[in-house]
Amino acid sequence: MDDVGEKFGAVVRQLRESRGWSQERLAGLAELNRSYMGEIERATAMPSLATAAKLAQALEVPLSQLISDCERFAPA
């Protein structure tokens, strides 16, 4: 997966973990399969815009913030 996919997955993981949520919980809130959630975080799957919107809603952040966080993300 390309750099964008890696950054998106890392941002989703970071937001999820900051809430103390499991992949299973986030997947349930976003109405996604848990294994697909893991693929997004590992950057082996690239979500559609509709799926990114579901994730943003579940994480309680605007979609624009989720995307802009990807642009600024620098791994620790």
N, C-alpha and C positions, 0 to 999 in steps of 0.2 A: 504494500500500500504506500502511497506517496506521503509526503510531509504533511499535507493538509489532513489526511486521514489519521495520521499519528497524533497530530495536535488536537484534532477534534476528540479522539478517543481519550487522550490524556486529560483534556478539560472536563469531559463528562465524568471521568473517574474521579478527578479532584473534587468536583462539585458534589458527587455522590458521597464520597468518603467524608467530606466536610460536614455532611448531614448525618453521618453515622449509619448510612443505609447500605444494605447488601445489594448486589446486582439484582437479586430476585425481587426485592422491594421496588427498586426503580423500574424494573421491567414491568411489574404489575401496575404501577402507577401510570406508566406510559403505554400500557396495553401492548407490550412487546414480549416476545419469547425470551426467556432468560439466557439461553445460549446465544441468541442474536445480540443481546446486550453485551455479552462477553466479547463477541466478535467485533463489535463497534469499539469497545475499549482497547482491544488489542490491535485495532486497525487492520483486521482481516476482512472487514465488511465496511462499506461506505453507505451510510444511511441516506435516504432520499430527503428532500426538503421537508416533506410532510412528517417523516419520522423525526427529523431534527426538531420540528415544531412540537411534536408530542413530548420529546425529551425535555425541551425547554419548559413546557407547561408543567410537567411532572416535577422538575427541579425548581419551579417557581422563579424562573428568570426569563426576561424577554428573549426571544429568539435572536434579536440583534446583539444582545450581550453575549450569548453563547458563541455566536460567530466572531464577534470582536475579541472575545477572550482567546479564541484560537489564533488570531493574528498577533496577539501580544504574548502568547504562551512561550515560556522558555523552561524546559525541564530543569528540575532542581539538581 
